[in-house]
Amino acid sequence: MGVTGEGGGTVDPSAEVLGEAAAMFGLLASPPRLHIVWALAQGESDVTGLAERVGGALPAVSQHLSKLKLAGLVRSRREGRRVVYFVDDPDVVAVVRLLVVQLSARSGHASPAHLRRSGA
């Protein structure tokens, strides 16, 4: 499947676009990072809350957040001394939700309806 061109037909995406997509998918290929993006797609959190939710050590979660932030998948803002992380790109949220919901439905771990109700 290509990208829609000017005449309505499809053209292959450029090497640059494919490279950017591969890099983003590469970052999301890490289960901890994917879990962090999934959690942030449900709502913002600080690093301590994320570490508790994803079951990771604080330094490791912080390092994952740094990589996700550099890639533009995650953003942050300061609230006093606390740094709050969030995903505000609806396309990133949609891709992650679609993939997780579909795989969960196929494997029988949770129904898609359950995941959608929980903010998926």
VENUR-V21159 format. One record per helix or strand of 2 or more residues. SS is the DSSP state (h for helix, s for strand). FROM is the first residue (numbers start at 1). TO is the last residue. If there is no record, write none. Layout:
ss=<SS,SS>
from=<FROM,FROM>
to=<TO,TO>
This chain:
ss=<s,s,h,h,s,h,h,s,s,h,h>
from=<3,10,15,31,45,47,58,75,82,90,112>
to=<4,11,28,42,46,54,70,79,86,107,117>
